[in-house]
Each structure stands twice: as structure tokens, then as C-alpha cells.
Amino acid sequence: MTHKHITTDWSKSFMYGIHKTHFLIHKRLEQKLEKAKSITFSQFIIFVGLNCASSQTPSQVEIAEFLNMTEATMSRHIASLARSGYLVRKIDPTNKRRYTLTTTARGKKAFEKTQKIVEKELDFIFAVIPTKDRAVISRTFEKVLTQLLP
């Protein structure tokens, strides 16, 4: 039995459309944040993970798992944020292999500034999609994520 879902022009496929949209949104946000002399979008996502964490002092591994990032990528971003004074990375005294992360006052301020820029840009980008359609799209992607995540 053959599948009739083969696309001869991949660039016109649904999946490529999702990929290209994600890439261009990410690029646009990086440019806007660079222009505003803010943290990078990737660093912003780390702060999102920190703010969504279930514990007050989440570990680097917990944030990496929450964000579906590799530990190496997470470690690189954490080191940069720590060097910039946006967060503190400490060895957990109860588990020497675990690092806990705490946002500094400077980090909170940078996150809040960045969040306003990101929200404004996303509002502009998605304004072409009616609100009711956004709700349907959001619910649909939640279903897709349920299939993909363990």
C-alpha cells in the first residue's frame, strides 16, 4: 500500500510552512531584541522556563527538560546569563551534581522589558489571524504536542 501524501514540492507543504513561520518569527524577535539592546530571544525562553518552573530554585536540568533543550544548549545560555548578572547558578548543597538557578533583580528587569517587546511583536504578527481561529489553532497544536511529548 502506497501513501498518497508525498509532496513533490516540499516548499509548499504544511510542515515547511510551519518551519518557515517559526524560523521567521524567531529571526524577527531576535532582531527586535538586538535593536532594543535586550537579552536574546533564546535567553528570554530560558527565563520563561524559570518562571514556569514548579520550584523556587529550579535546576538547570529541570529547565532543560521543560523547554525540550539539550543540557549543552541550556548550559551555554545559563553561563552567558550568569556572566551578564541576570541569574545566579549555584551548586545544590544537598546534591553536588545539581545546579540551582535564581533570577537576579537585573534579570527580572531584563525579562520584563523583553516580555513587553515579544508580546507587542507577537500581537502584530498574529493580528492577521482572527481571535476565534487562534483558539482553534492553539487547541490543535496542544493535541499535536500531546502526541509528541512523553
Helices and strands as residue ranges (DSSP letters): G 10-12, H 14-35, H 41-52, H 60-67, H 71-83, E 87-92, E 95-103, H 105-126, H 131-148
